[in-house]
Amino acid sequence: MKSLTLSAVGLALALASGTVVASECPADMKKIDAALATNPSLDMAQKEKVKALRASGEQLHKSGKHGESVAALREAMEILGVK
């Protein structure tokens, strides 16, 4: 019984943290879009990488791979200097 309770608590925590990470993705995408709209001083290669990471992050988010999505989006935000 005790292990079943611990398993249930672990599952609940995992689901709750997944929801938090999932909600980060759209917020990060908006930050990236806003930064790109200001025409940041990046070279063409950096801009293309940011756009590719942004697109990848959105696709990963839609696929339910929120941890990977956040990682891609955060990399794009680092290039842009966005927090």
N, C-alpha and C positions, 0 to 999 in steps of 0.2 A: 504494500500500500504506500509506504514511504517513497519507494522509487518511482511509483506511478505519479505521485504528487510532485516530486522533483522534476520528472519528465514534463509534466503539464506546465509547470512554472517555466522551465527552460524553453519550451515551445512558445509560450506566451511572450517571453522576453525576445526571442528571435523574431517573431512576427512583428512585435512592436518596433524593434530596431529597424527592420526592413521597411516598414512604413515611413519611418523618419528619413531614412536614406532615399527612398523613392520620392519623397516630397522635396528633397534638395535638388534633384535633377532639373525640374522646370525653373526653379529659382536661379540656378546657375546658368541655364541656357539664356534666361532673360538678361542676366548680368553681361554675358558674352555678347549678346545681340546689341545691348546698349553701348558697350565699349566699342564694338565694330562700327556702330553708327556715327561715332565721333571721329572717324577716320584716323585711327591711332598711327603714331609714327613707327610703323614696323616695315621691314623690307617685304618684298613680294613673297618670298619663301615663308616668312613668319606668318603673314596673313593667310596664306594657303594652308599652312599647318593648323592654324587656329580654326579655320573654316572646316577642315577635315576632322579635327578633334570634336568640334561642335556637332557636326553631322553624325559622327560615330557615337558620341554621347547620347544623342537623341534616339538613334536606332537601338542602342543597348538598353536605354530606358524603356522603350516600347517593347523590347523583348523580355523585360523583367530582370535584366542583369544590372541592377542598380549600383552595386559596388563598382563594377567595371565602368558604368556610365559616369559615376562621380569622379573616378580616377581620370578619365579622358577629359571631362569638363574642367576639372581642377588644373590639369596640365595646360589647357587652353587659357584658363584664367591667369596662370602664372606668366605665360608669354605676354599676355595683355597687361599684366601688372594690376589685375583686379583682385579684390579680396572678397 
